[in-house]
Amino acid sequence: MNIEVTDANFEEQVLQSDKPVIVDLWAEWCGPCKMIGPIIEEIGKEYEDQVVCAKLDVDSNPQTPTKYRVRNIPTILFFKDGELKDKQVGAVPKNTLMEKLKPLMD
């Protein structure tokens, strides 16, 4: 499943999710973000019943990136049971993201 999250609904949508959540922190002006966005969407469709893929615009929602000490984008945060389990900074291939996601899906 693919969703948009904000500072206001982050806790409800991400931290309270009963599924693992990938959060793509991005911005409209960020070139590498545009490269990784479709990969995140693809994972969300492929694993729709097992994982939630969320996008958070850092320009419109500055609190969440600050809380998780995000300094560069794109940054992908991996959550399970309300806890940050892993992080990936920069545009990477799908298999790199899946290596971090698979253990959270078990």
N, C-alpha and C positions, 0 to 999 in steps of 0.2 A: 504494500500500500504506500502511496506517495502523498505526503501532506505538506502544507506550509505551516511553519510555527513562528511564533513571535515571543518576545519577552513575556507578554501577558499570559500566553497559554502554554509556555514551555513545560512548566511543572506537570500540568494535566496531560498534555500530549506525549511528553517524553519520559519524565520521571515516574509517572504513574502507569505507564504502558505495561500490559502483561506480556508483550513481545519485546525482543531486542529491537533497539532503535538506532539507526544511523542518522546523524544530523550533519548535513552539508552546510557549512557556514560559508557564505558567498556574498558577492556584490556585483551589481550590474556592470561596473566598469572593469571587472577583473577578467582578463583573457583566459588564464588557466581554469578559472571557475566555470567558464562556458564549455571547456573541454570535458570536465569531470561531471557536469550536470546530467548529461544524457546517460552516463554510466550508472549514476545513482538511480535515475528513473528506471533503467533497465533492471537493476537489482530489485527494485520495489515491485516491478511487475512479475519478474521471474519467481520471487519468493514471497508473493503477496500474502499467503497464509501464515508465514513464519516470521516476517520481519516488517517493521515500519521504517520507511525512508522519509526523512523530513528535510526541508530546506529552510534555512534561516538567513534572511538578508541582514548582514552586519551593520549596514548604514542606517536602517530603520529600527534596529533592535540592538543597541549597544550594551545593554546590561548582561546578556548571556555570554557574549564573547569575553567580556571583562571578567566575569565570574570564573570562567574556565581558562583564563589566561591565554586566549587566542591572540597571537601577534601577527600571524600571516594567514592569508587566504589563498586558495581554498584550504580549509581545515575540516576534516571529517572526524566527528566524535562518535564513539561506539558506546552505547548504554545498554545495560541489562539490569533489571530489578532496581531501577532508579539510581544506579551507580555508573559513573564513568569507568569503562573497562579498558579502553584503548583509544588511540588518536593517530591520525595520519595527516601530515602537513604536505601540501603540494599536490599537483595533478599526478596521479599514478594510474597504471592499468587496472582493469577490473579484477584480475587475479590477485593483485596485492590487497585490494579491499576485501575480497572473499576470504583470504587467509586470516584476516583479523575478525571477520564476521562469523565464519563457520563454527569456531568454538563456542560462540554465544548462542548458537542455534540448537545446541545439543541439550 
